[in-house]
Amino acid sequence: MQKGEFSGKRKPKADPVEATASETYWLRLYVAGQTPKSLVAFANLKRICEEHLPGRYHIDVIDLLEQPQAARADQILVIPTLVRKLPEPARKIIGDLSNEDRVLVALEIELVPS
């Protein structure tokens, strides 16, 4: 696997329902293969999480080419799509996640004053 690539085969280490909303953001990024837009979405998501949620996030990448049935659970119609599973309620963001402000608002991530 090349740097910057991801694998949709990763399995979560724990059930997201066990995570508490105040400590962990459980995120699923739905993609279809390793397209440029999917790679950019993953890189943007990873950067945003590292900057704003260090140590408080878990990302599952779901490749719909390998797991097409997975789209049904979260009603995915467009890719890439990010779904915030926890904290509830669930939220969806469509696109490459390049607009950081939009992503922060959609995920309801509070900015910590510097």
N, C-alpha and C positions, 0 to 999 in steps of 0.2 A: 504494500500500500504506500502510495506516495504522500509526502507531506501535504497536509491540507485536505486529504481525502477522508471520508468517513465510511463507516460500515453500518448498514441497517440491521445487522445481525446481532448487535449488542443486546443482551438481556438485562433488565433491571436487576440489581442486587437485592432490592426489597420491594415490597408492595407499596405503591404510591399512597394507598389509603392509610398506611401506618405513619406516614410523615405528618408532622404538624404544620399547619399553615404558617405559623410564625417563623419557622426555621428553614423550610425547604420549599423551593419552587420546583415543581415536577413538570417538565416541558416535553412535548413531543413535536418533532419536526418531520412532517411528511414530505417526501421527495419522490421523484421517479428517476432513479439512476443518478450518476454523478455528473449531471449537466453543469455547465458554468453557473447558471442561476442557483442551482441547489448548493453548489460549493460556496458561493458567495453568501447565501442565506445562512449556512452553517457557520461560516467564519464570522459573520456579523453577530449571530446569536452567541457564539462562544465569547467574543470580545465583550459584548454587552454584559453577559453574565459574570465574566471575570472582573469587570470594572464595578458593577453595581450589586452583585450578589455573591461575592467570593465565599466559597465554601457552603453556600446555601442553595444550590441548584443541582438538578439532575436532568440530563438531556437524553432522550431516546430518539434516535433517527430511524424512521420507518420508511424503507424503500418499497414503494408500491409496485415496482416491477417484480420484486421478490415476494411480496406479501400483499397482493391486490385486495384480499378480503379485509385487510386492516382498515381500509378507507371507510368501511361501513360503520364501525364503532363511533367515530367522531364525525361522521357525515362529511367526508372530505370530497370536494368537487373540483378544486383548483389546487395546483401545487406550484411552488412550495407553500405549505401552510403550517403555521406554528400553532399548537394548542397548549394552553396552560391548563393542566389538570388540577394542580394544587398551587396555591391556595384556591379554594372554591370561591365564587363560581368559576366554571371553565370559561376561558376566553380564546378567541381565534384571531390570528393575524395572517393575512395572505400577502405573499410577495417575498422579496429577497432581504427584508429587514434592514434595509440601508438607511431608513429614516429613524435614527435612534430615538428622537423625542417621541415619535409616534409609537414605537415599540414600548418605551417606558410607560407611556400613558395607558396603552392597551393592556400591558401586563400588570398595571397598577403598582409599579415599583417606585417607592418613595425615594427621592434624592436626599442624600445625607449632606448637610451643609459642610463645606470645607473649612 
